[in-house]
Amino acid sequence: MSNSIKKLAGQTMWYGLSSIAARFINYLLTPYLTFKFTNAQYGEMSIIYAFIPFMNIVFTYGMETAYFRFINTEKSTKVYSTISISVLISTLLFSLLILVLHQPLASLLTINEHPNYLFYTLIVIAFDALTAIPFAKLRQDNRPIKYAVIRISSILINIASIYFFLSICPAWLKENPNHWCSKLYNPDFAVGYVLVANIIQSVITFLLLTKEFFSFKWEFDFPLWKTIMLYSMPLIIAGFGGMINETFDRIMLSWWAPAANEIAAKAEVGIYAACYKLSILITLSVQAFRMGAEPFFFKKATDSDAQKTYARVMKFFVITLCFMFLLVVLYLDIWKHFIRNPKMWQGLKVVPILLLANMFLGIYYNLSIWYKLGNKTIAGAYITVIGAVVTLTINYFFIPYFSYMACAWATFSCYGIMMLISYFWGQKEYPIPYEWKKLSAYIIIVVALFFVHTFLSHWYNTYWFNLLSATFLILIFAFIIFIQEKKEWKNFPLLRIWIK
């Protein structure tokens, strides 16, 4: 069992950390873009980038997870070819549909002033869909170096492109109005340059994955495809509901925010989206876990000690998330400078709520293994739809009164309910001996430590005192974990010599 945990840690390190590095580098754009854009422009960009993952679910329709599910039970070439052909054809069809419906979609996204943004967005979505299965193939084939290089280099290309359009071109034109880049640069295009940079990134990513993409054969197994679709269809519903829970609140906020006009509403979206970025550590930890855990869980399923392994994985995962929570909320005076526009700091009060919400989401992803292993993906669809209903209901009734605070509490409520439903349902279908009392206690402790720090900050609010108290409180939690998990640490060779 210890070897299995080490194997998962290794997969998480290679695939997860490369994704973390890519996303973290991408997150570094936040200080730059919050400095370059107004609140409204940043809000408009956030609305568009809430739409992209929504469409990624539609364009890939659960095929990535289905690939991991069937590649171990069917002839691998047949599975890869059937799935690749399916995604290629559907990408063309969905793209044509969006082109036909571009005007109502632009109105829905409140980007009527820039409907051309939708065309750029479509290119990004299409290339993301075409590279999803080749990336999954790299993970399945255990090729972490190529995976990591493509992920990270594509993000660096994206950042370089954005910097070129938003900083270098304006500087050149300031020195020489007749410079050749005047044909490329339009100061009113603003958010459009972020999309253009993303297109450059997506196209280059596709080119780097051409070997994997074109490794399929033009052999379409229709009976196999029907079996795959029966498995993946509920995942579409789950994924669609998941995107409602994860990103749709930005779009709803643009519709219903208690603002004087559309620009003011987009400014509210910008504040919320920027502060949401401060949940980065937990978000990235969850992302790393998902990248390593999904193929690991499927491969581990046939082992006799699978349930015990899953329980241990959950424990280490929750402990990690608890530390991530403390690192953000206790050092928020430092993290807030990640947002370069001080006008956006008024939204920092949503950060602790969103961190807990994303912690619940991470736990839910861990719990969801019961329905994926048991081919009961419809259960995941039911749970996610319930979460989506919670999100939509709370946002609909409370955004007009509480703006983005309603979005934060809706996210918290949604993921908390999904986590609880998945736990109780899963224990009936596929019992796993989770140490739920201990893990609940850890979460309660870190929340209590946050409130202690908040009280101390109000009592004696100086920069250095806040940092010292934050560090002291984290050390207290570390000591609690050390004492409670002493037996576990003895299983690690590097720690064994220090523990008696």
GIZIDA-V148260 format. One line per field, one symbol per residue. phi: phi as a letter, one per 40 degrees, with the letter a starting at -180 (. if undefined). psi: psi as a letter, one per 30 degrees, with the letter a starting at -180 (. if undefined). A space follows every 50 residues. Layout:
phi = ???
psi = ???
//
This chain:
phi = .ccccccccccccccccccccccccccccddcccccbcdccccccccccc cccdcccccbfgccccdcccccbbcdcccccccccdcccccccccccccc bccccccccfbccbccdccccccccccccccccdcccccccfbcccdccc dcccccccccccccccbcddcccccadcdccccbbbdccfddcccccccd ccccdcccbcccccccbcbbccdcccccccccdcccccccccccccbccc cccccbdcbcaccccccccccccccdcccdccdccccccccccdcccccc dcccbdccccccddccccdcccccdcccccbcccccccccbdcccccccc cdccccccccccccdcccccccccfbcccccdcccdcccccccccccbdc bbfccccccccdcdcccccccccccccccacbcccccccccccccccccc cccccccccacbdccccccccccccccccccdccbdccccccdccdccbb
psi = eeeeeeeeeeeeeeeeeeeeeeeeeefffeeeefeelleeeeeeeeeeff eefefeeeffhgfeeeeeefffflkeeeeeeeeeeeeeeeeeeeeeeeee geeeeeeeghhffiffeeeeeeeeeeeeeffeeeeeeeeeghieeeeeee eeeeeeeeeeeeeeefeeeeeefeejfglfffffkjffecfefeeeeeee eeeeeeefgeeeegfllijjjeeeeeeeeeefeffeeeeeeeeeeefffe eeefegkileaeeeeeeeeeeeeeeeffgeeeeeeeeeeeeeeeeeeeef eflfgeeeeeeeeeeeeeeeeeeeeeeeefhffeffffjfjfffffgfff eeeeeeefeeeeeeeefffefeeghhffeeeeeeeeeeeeeeeeeeffef egbfeeeeeeeeeeeeeeeeeeeeeefeeikkikieeeeeeeeeeeeeee eeeeeeeeeiileeeeeeeeeeeeeeeeeeeeeegeeefffjeffeffk.
//
